[in-house]
Amino acid sequence: MKWSGWVSTVCALCVALACSSDDGGDASDGSGNVTLPPDMTPGPGSEGTAGSTGVDTTMAGGPGASPSGGNDGTAGSAGGAGSAGEADGGPGVAQQDAGVDGGMDGDGAEGDAGTNLAELEPFSFFVTSYEAMQRLSGTPDGFGGDLRYGEADGLTGADKICTEIAEFSMPGSGAKIWRAFLSVPNGPGGGPVHAIDRIGDGPWVDRLGRMVAADRQALLNTRPEGAHPMIINDLPNEYGVPNHAPDPQAGEVDNHHMLTGSNEDGELYGPTATCESWTSTAQSSGRPRIGFSWPAGNRQHWISGQDEGGCGAGVDLDGGGGSDPSNPIVGSGGGYGGIYCFALNP
């Protein structure tokens, strides 16, 4: 090839590469508007350069992708913790204007919490997994009947447990108002509190968006009426995994006893059914009322099925049915002291 022809060929290749680079380089113009081509599978974004106090909220990406970081923008204002620009993705990329990790665009204005609830995935119900209760309590025995978790009362502590588990499983979802499905004879205001009155009006869906119940009336059945067929008889944990086999590789375990302190109408079952309003692990604190996250034999009702062995911290995943007063723990006969969690703002 002649020298002039070789130079022409190289120049043509350089022009083609430059054009290709231009096509991929406009993903972020520093203004907060990030556009991904329709055929581009988004990967993890890089951390925003301004404000690191926002909640790192996962965006739904294309198949197999879930970018969670911000995209570098311009210099930015101090601590863009809230809405700081938006990413307009191609197909399969959710619009996010909550200020991921402090702002996708450094020019964005400060927000109030770093999370826009309207942009979060629908997620408003779960069963607390054994793994989560171990992690938060700091012991293999779990919390037992004392759910205060550093708070002044059992209900507030249980709500905190729900909130932290939700946030751990889906970053950003802790901004929702989470409530534990528990009744007490002595609530923060001094009077009885009924679980059914704590959780809002619905609808509620699990971590994967499957229907649990459309409204409170649908909950007041042996199994939640209208629940998705895949979960109606095996209510899912915070990851959306039916809790009968939280580790599918390990097989099923007997773990369906869930603390409620409630009757079948979701109201207080009795004064000795709540471990002194979820503040005690003492053997003298009574026998907490539990429901069944999945049915077995005649043990069917998800809210109210039997009295547990006692209020002590402890786990029994071998079960065998029933509960044993001679083993006065919340897990007697098939459980670990798990609870149901609902969000007021699905």
Number of C-alpha atoms within 10 A of each C-alpha: 6 6 7 8 10 11 12 11 10 11 12 12 12 12 11 12 12 11 12 11 11 11 11 13 10 14 17 19 14 19 16 25 20 21 17 18 14 13 9 12 17 21 14 15 15 14 20 24 22 28 25 20 17 26 26 22 26 21 22 20 21 20 10 10 15 18 19 21 23 28 26 21 24 19 14 22 19 15 21 33 27 26 25 30 26 23 25 17 22 19 14 15 22 20 17 24 22 32 38 37 29 36 41 38 33 28 20 28 19 20 19 12 18 29 29 22 16 12 16 22 19 18 24 28 33 29 27 25 24 20 12 21 23 15 13 14 15 11 12 15 20 26 27 27 30 25 26 21 19 10 13 11 18 28 28 19 21 25 24 22 24 30 22 19 26 30 17 15 16 19 18 25 28 21 20 21 18 27 26 30 26 33 31 29 20 18 17 14 7 9 9 16 20 22 23 21 14 18 22 18 17 21 19 28 23 27 22 14 15 19 23 27 24 17 16 20 14 17 23 18 14 18 23 24 18 14 21 17 11 12 20 21 20 21 28 29 28 27 20 21 21 23 27 21 16 20 12 11 7 8 9 13 17 21 28 29 36 31 32 33 33 27 22 17 17 22 21 23 22 15 19 18 28 32 29 23 28 31 22 22 23 18 17 14 22 23 27 30 30 32 28 27 29 24 21 13 6 7 18 17 22 28 32 25 23 19 23 30 23 31 32 28 23 23 22 21 17 13 18 11 13 16 23 15 15 9 18 23 30 36 34 32 25 24 27 32 35 26 24 26 25 29 29 17 19 23
